[in-house]
Amino acid sequence: MSEQPSSDGSSTGAPGTALGAAATVERARSEGAPGAQEGSPATGWLRARLAGGAGRNVGLVIALAVICAFGIITAGERFASVDNVMTILRLAAVIGVLSVGMTFVITGGGIDLSIGAVLGLASIWATTLATQTMAQDTHWIVMVFTALAVGTACGVVNGLLVAYGRVVPFIATLAMMVSARGLAEMIANRQTQIVKVNAFLDVFQADVLGISVLVWIFVVVAAAGWVVLNRTTFGRRTVAVGGNPEAARLAGIKVNRHTLYLYALAGLTAGIAAVMMLARTTAGSSTHGQLYELDAIAAVVVGGTLLIGGRGTIVGTVFGVLIFSTLTNVFTQNNLSTSAQAVAKGVIIVAAVLLQQRFAARSRAS
């Protein structure tokens, strides 16, 4: 049977199977707004598209455009300059990579509060004296491998606790957040560890085609995440597990194992983000990544991924990251307080959740 992706960037299954049933439900969520088929066929098609993923993405584009327009009006050339745009993208890159991993976890019906702390732990482990000495004697890739290994290992522990230990994801990842932060402080003795491997910095602080390597990493990770979620069996299984774990189990999906993979993937993205943070700050610190998990969750939710699972969109997540990064930059350009930034972010998050509830209610009514 052929399998087609849904219009909102979430994964669907084939008709006639349990996965296909889950896909049908998802398609109904996206397209089943009351009255969508009323009137002419063209009108019905347009309404269906706007009620689904395309409509959500259009809304995100409009929101981003409004924020940019406000920035241009209030800050002028300081905001619209190429250098400032590159600054926004660089700041968005680390959170963006974390958000891609978070999209998979939330789509699969879970949540991960530990990714920020895991980022900090990975940055510390990758900049210990032993790791950097080995990197100088062999190759800078040792630091990258260490960060990725630490991040993935923490994700695996989270997955084991959630999938096989039956610990609630909130509690399991909260415990990992506290433990990872504490372990990072112990290893570094609460000290900042400077990156001394120049070859590492030369690679990750470079520009390619005038764009920072960190931005390119974000682009690659987001593109890979989109392909995996929308064009692979893994992505379709993620949607099925998040939408209805029992139905997914009856369809032959090994739900526990798949959940383990999702948390391992989130840990891997935390390791990648740690490498990026090392390049950006030239230091490893146990304070790296503080509250980044909340920023990632906010970007994912604003982007249109359902907190209850069963629907995820990488494109929406990217827009969510850009919206918050641009908003922060606009506030900074206008010398507004971080308190005002927090209030504005809170309003945006609440509005996004209310819109999600509205879409969910319309889907249930259809």
Phi and psi in degrees as a GROMACS rama.xvg file:
@    title "Ramachandran Plot"
@    xaxis  label "Phi"
@    yaxis  label "Psi"
@TYPE xy
-78.7586  151.702  SER-2
-126.659  130.991  GLU-3
-119.524  142.87  GLN-4
-74.8823  152.239  PRO-5
-79.0059  164.272  SER-6
-70.2924  -17.7601  SER-7
-96.9638  10.1699  ASP-8
85.8811  10.573  GLY-9
-102.709  161.462  SER-10
-87.4257  146.386  SER-11
-132.327  163.021  THR-12
-108.501  -174.196  GLY-13
-88.2047  145.662  ALA-14
-63.8237  149.75  PRO-15
88.1737  0.749876  GLY-16
-125.025  169.728  THR-17
-62.2241  -38.4463  ALA-18
-65.5076  -35.9358  LEU-19
-64.5383  -36.7157  GLY-20
-63.4206  -42.2129  ALA-21
-62.0895  -38.7319  ALA-22
-65.6651  -38.1233  ALA-23
-63.0353  -41.6719  THR-24
-60.5017  -44.5497  VAL-25
-63.0358  -40.381  GLU-26
-65.2735  -35.9563  ARG-27
-65.758  -36.947  ALA-28
-60.5998  -41.6804  ARG-29
-77.7676  -34.1557  SER-30
-116.382  -6.38054  GLU-31
-91.305  31.3317  GLY-32
-64.7839  137.932  ALA-33
-55.0466  134.574  PRO-34
81.7715  5.32244  GLY-35
-64.9746  -27.0683  ALA-36
-101.107  7.15831  GLN-37
-76.3703  155.705  GLU-38
81.1921  -156.569  GLY-39
-70.0375  157.367  SER-40
-57.1669  -38.5652  PRO-41
-64.7789  -40.8661  ALA-42
-65.6338  -43.0615  THR-43
-61.5356  -41.3095  GLY-44
-63.6843  -43.8182  TRP-45
-63.708  -43.7401  LEU-46
-62.7157  -40.6938  ARG-47
-62.4643  -42.3807  ALA-48
-65.8838  -43.4943  ARG-49
-70.3725  -26.1604  LEU-50
-79.4976  -14.3956  ALA-51
-101.836  -148.712  GLY-52
-64.3622  -36.7801  GLY-53
-61.6256  -40.8638  ALA-54
-64.233  -41.3286  GLY-55
-62.9369  -41.7398  ARG-56
-66.8792  -37.3133  ASN-57
-61.6857  -41.5784  VAL-58
-61.2943  -39.5748  GLY-59
-66.8254  -40.9462  LEU-60
-62.1585  -43.4142  VAL-61
-63.0059  -43.363  ILE-62
-60.5497  -43.7903  ALA-63
-64.6415  -40.1496  LEU-64
-64.4924  -39.1884  ALA-65
-64.1859  -43.0758  VAL-66
-63.3591  -42.7531  ILE-67
-63.8268  -41.2906  CYS-68
-62.8915  -41.1916  ALA-69
-62.6625  -39.5681  PHE-70
-64.2539  -40.7327  GLY-71
-67.4052  -40.326  ILE-72
-66.2055  -41.7745  ILE-73
-88.328  -31.1426  THR-74
-115.33  -10.2176  ALA-75
61.9375  -134.287  GLY-76
-65.4997  -26.5367  GLU-77
-59.9882  -36.5838  ARG-78
-82.1149  -40.6641  PHE-79
-82.5319  -3.18992  ALA-80
-67.5527  153.743  SER-81
-61.4127  -40.4627  VAL-82
-60.2567  -39.85  ASP-83
-70.2427  -36.9739  ASN-84
-61.8211  -42.6418  VAL-85
-64.4133  -35.4789  MET-86
-63.0176  -44.1604  THR-87
-59.6864  -44.8331  ILE-88
-66.6246  -39.7614  LEU-89
-64.0765  -40.9347  ARG-90
-68.92  -31.0423  LEU-91
-76.6449  -21.5345  ALA-92
-62.1849  -48.2111  ALA-93
-64.8794  -50.7678  VAL-94
-60.9331  -35.9184  ILE-95
-62.1334  -43.9596  GLY-96
-63.8294  -43.7485  VAL-97
-60.4507  -39.1034  LEU-98
-67.9692  -31.5918  SER-99
-62.7638  -46.4888  VAL-100
-62.5246  -40.9875  GLY-101
-64.2352  -33.6712  MET-102
-59.1395  -43.3136  THR-103
-64.8073  -44.2102  PHE-104
-63.4109  -46.9099  VAL-105
-68.8937  -39.5305  ILE-106
-58.9611  -35.3211  THR-107
-80.9992  7.68957  GLY-108
90.7413  10.7693  GLY-109
-116.64  -165.398  GLY-110
-158.871  151.844  ILE-111
-132.949  107.461  ASP-112
-89.6575  -0.00332048  LEU-113
-100.954  -6.05995  SER-114
-62.7092  -33.7845  ILE-115
-65.8925  -45.0961  GLY-116
-67.4338  -37.0922  ALA-117
-64.1623  -38.7146  VAL-118
-56.6008  -47.8885  LEU-119
-61.3242  -44.0033  GLY-120
-63.1848  -43.064  LEU-121
-63.4788  -38.6945  ALA-122
-66.3087  -36.0813  SER-123
-68.7237  -47.6511  ILE-124
-63.9086  -34.2198  TRP-125
-76.8374  -12.0152  ALA-126
-117.453  15.4749  THR-127
-65.1972  160.276  THR-128
-58.8963  -41.9694  LEU-129
-63.4225  -44.8959  ALA-130
-65.1012  -45.4663  THR-131
-69.2138  -34.6379  GLN-132
-63.9079  -43.3906  THR-133
-63.4487  -38.9576  MET-134
-65.6424  -39.3548  ALA-135
-68.491  -33.8055  GLN-136
-78.998  -26.6231  ASP-137
-117.096  -81.3526  THR-138
-157.838  149.465  HIS-139
-63.5552  -16.4742  TRP-140
-62.0718  -20.0889  ILE-141
-59.6567  -40.727  VAL-142
-65.3211  -41.6094  MET-143
-64.1422  -46.5497  VAL-144
-61.2384  -40.7896  PHE-145
-61.4732  -46.7231  THR-146
-62.3726  -43.9614  ALA-147
-65.406  -40.0376  LEU-148
-65.2702  -43.8498  ALA-149
-63.5783  -45.8297  VAL-150
-61.3377  -45.8716  GLY-151
-65.2801  -40.383  THR-152
-60.9165  -42.3089  ALA-153
-64.4045  -39.1013  CYS-154
-64.125  -38.8795  GLY-155
-63.0138  -42.2129  VAL-156
-60.8291  -44.8711  VAL-157
-57.3699  -46.0222  ASN-158
-63.0269  -40.4585  GLY-159
-63.328  -42.9398  LEU-160
-64.5841  -41.8772  LEU-161
-75.6942  -49.0069  VAL-162
-78.3742  -44.262  ALA-163
-106.101  -27.8153  TYR-164
-86.0144  -7.77431  GLY-165
57.3306  30.7115  ARG-166
-85.4072  137.83  VAL-167
-58.1833  132.987  VAL-168
-52.2825  -39.2815  PRO-169
-59.4245  -45.4487  PHE-170
-72.301  -44.2188  ILE-171
-60.7339  -46.1226  ALA-172
-77.3378  -27.3088  THR-173
-64.9226  -41.5539  LEU-174
-63.4786  -40.327  ALA-175
-65.8241  -37.7947  MET-176
-59.3774  -48.5542  MET-177
-65.9497  -44.0174  VAL-178
-66.7328  -43.8599  SER-179
-64.7208  -40.8824  ALA-180
-65.3653  -42.3467  ARG-181
-65.4242  -41.7482  GLY-182
-64.5067  -38.841  LEU-183
-61.7704  -40.8507  ALA-184
-65.6927  -38.1622  GLU-185
-66.2632  -44.9405  MET-186
-64.1013  -42.259  ILE-187
-91.1017  -3.74154  ALA-188
54.9244  37.9402  ASN-189
58.9909  27.2071  ARG-190
-110.505  153.231  GLN-191
-83.3204  132.694  THR-192
-106.356  114.716  GLN-193
-76.6849  138.285  ILE-194
-75.8796  121.076  VAL-195
-112.811  0.867262  LYS-196
-89.6349  97.5353  VAL-197
-62.7229  -33.1798  ASN-198
-63.1001  -36.6267  ALA-199
-61.5369  -47.7433  PHE-200
-66.3503  -37.479  LEU-201
-59.6272  -37.3316  ASP-202
-75.1784  -50.5599  VAL-203
-87.5595  -9.36473  PHE-204
-100.755  5.51563  GLN-205
-80.4121  167.302  ALA-206
-112.968  142.483  ASP-207
-122.367  118.818  VAL-208
58.3907  34.7946  LEU-209
79.7527  4.64721  GLY-210
-119.452  137.38  ILE-211
-58.3598  144.207  SER-212
-57.9259  -34.3771  VAL-213
-61.2279  -39.0333  LEU-214
-66.7383  -41.1155  VAL-215
-62.3155  -37.5195  TRP-216
-62.2469  -43.9355  ILE-217
-59.233  -44.5308  PHE-218
-60.7301  -45.1061  VAL-219
-64.6617  -45.06  VAL-220
-63.6384  -43.7458  VAL-221
-64.1558  -42.5354  ALA-222
-63.8376  -43.5937  ALA-223
-63.2748  -41.529  ALA-224
-62.177  -40.6844  GLY-225
-62.2671  -45.3502  TRP-226
-62.0615  -45.8513  VAL-227
-63.9671  -42.3447  VAL-228
-73.3201  -33.1917  LEU-229
-108.326  -14.3355  ASN-230
-127.808  11.0672  ARG-231
-131.695  160.725  THR-232
-61.9488  -35.2916  THR-233
-58.0093  -43.1846  PHE-234
-66.3098  -42.79  GLY-235
-64.6314  -37.6249  ARG-236
-67.4935  -35.5997  ARG-237
-60.7462  -45.1633  THR-238
-63.1064  -42.7035  VAL-239
-64.9515  -43.0308  ALA-240
-64.2004  -41.4662  VAL-241
-71.2274  -32.4231  GLY-242
-75.9614  -43.3063  GLY-243
-160.095  94.0662  ASN-244
-57.9924  -38.4646  PRO-245
-67.5552  -43.325  GLU-246
-63.404  -38.247  ALA-247
-63.5626  -39.7597  ALA-248
-64.3365  -42.6904  ARG-249
-66.569  -25.2081  LEU-250
-79.9613  -2.69959  ALA-251
100.835  4.63875  GLY-252
-81.2613  133.119  ILE-253
-80.4822  89.671  LYS-254
-60.9405  -44.8342  VAL-255
-61.9918  -45.2221  ASN-256
-65.0455  -39.771  ARG-257
-66.1636  -39.2388  HIS-258
-61.1034  -40.6475  THR-259
-58.6232  -43.2934  LEU-260
-62.5866  -39.0754  TYR-261
-62.9154  -43.7395  LEU-262
-71.2118  -33.7808  TYR-263
-63.9563  -38.0381  ALA-264
-64.3985  -41.8099  LEU-265
-63.1856  -38.9535  ALA-266
-64.7622  -38.8127  GLY-267
-61.7169  -43.949  LEU-268
-65.231  -31.5466  THR-269
-65.618  -37.2633  ALA-270
-65.7412  -41.5541  GLY-271
-62.0455  -43.9699  ILE-272
-62.3399  -33.2614  ALA-273
-64.3256  -41.6977  ALA-274
-60.2445  -43.2124  VAL-275
-64.8461  -39.4075  MET-276
-65.9348  -37.4214  MET-277
-62.0281  -40.4582  LEU-278
-68.8925  -36.4424  ALA-279
-74.8238  -36.9448  ARG-280
-106.296  -11.3868  THR-281
57.4946  28.6477  THR-282
-158.876  151.663  ALA-283
-101.33  139.385  GLY-284
-150.299  144.445  SER-285
-69.6364  -12.5738  SER-286
-91.0909  -7.94403  THR-287
-59.598  138.414  HIS-288
82.5214  9.24366  GLY-289
-62.4654  126.453  GLN-290
67.627  6.86446  LEU-291
-64.4519  -30.0831  TYR-292
-61.8271  -35.8951  GLU-293
-70.1431  -39.7569  LEU-294
-62.6362  -40.2378  ASP-295
-66.128  -45.1838  ALA-296
-60.574  -42.7819  ILE-297
-61.2574  -44.3818  ALA-298
-63.859  -40.2742  ALA-299
-65.5455  -44.8078  VAL-300
-67.3515  -45.6916  VAL-301
-61.8183  -33.1617  VAL-302
-69.7103  -15.8231  GLY-303
115.604  -0.878875  GLY-304
-74.1347  132.167  THR-305
-74.4171  131.583  LEU-306
-64.5843  -25.3543  LEU-307
-84.4119  -2.53566  ILE-308
88.8006  169.348  GLY-309
94.741  -9.31527  GLY-310
-149.809  128.043  ARG-311
-141.243  149.592  GLY-312
-143.716  117.134  THR-313
-70.6941  -38.8061  ILE-314
-60.0941  -45.5099  VAL-315
-62.2957  -38.9212  GLY-316
-61.6366  -42.884  THR-317
-60.8627  -43.9973  VAL-318
-63.8312  -39.7811  PHE-319
-59.9984  -43.1379  GLY-320
-62.0542  -45.6796  VAL-321
-64.7425  -36.6836  LEU-322
-61.9306  -48.09  ILE-323
-70.295  -37.4535  PHE-324
-66.1972  -42.268  SER-325
-67.5825  -40.1818  THR-326
-60.5099  -44.3252  LEU-327
-60.3815  -42.1184  THR-328
-64.9502  -39.7789  ASN-329
-62.2862  -44.1214  VAL-330
-63.6498  -39.668  PHE-331
-65.8078  -42.9469  THR-332
-61.2058  -30.2508  GLN-333
-99.4111  12.2971  ASN-334
55.89  36.7137  ASN-335
-89.3026  153.707  LEU-336
-71.9548  157.026  SER-337
-65.7782  -26.4925  THR-338
-63.6644  -42.7914  SER-339
-64.6471  -37.853  ALA-340
-59.8333  -44.5793  GLN-341
-61.8499  -41.6624  ALA-342
-63.0683  -44.5938  VAL-343
-62.41  -43.1662  ALA-344
-61.7295  -41.157  LYS-345
-61.426  -42.5577  GLY-346
-61.9486  -42.8823  VAL-347
-64.0028  -41.7531  ILE-348
-63.7865  -45.4522  ILE-349
-62.2236  -42.3715  VAL-350
-61.1895  -41.0438  ALA-351
-64.3874  -42.4149  ALA-352
-65.802  -40.7414  VAL-353
-61.921  -39.7422  LEU-354
-65.1761  -39.4377  LEU-355
-60.1825  -44.0998  GLN-356
-62.9253  -37.4601  GLN-357
-64.3217  -45.3193  ARG-358
-63.0112  -41.2925  PHE-359
-62.7609  -41.7438  ALA-360
-64.6838  -41.2538  ALA-361
-65.6671  -35.4204  ARG-362
-67.9463  -40.7966  SER-363
-66.8674  -32.7468  ARG-364
-75.2919  -22.8862  ALA-365
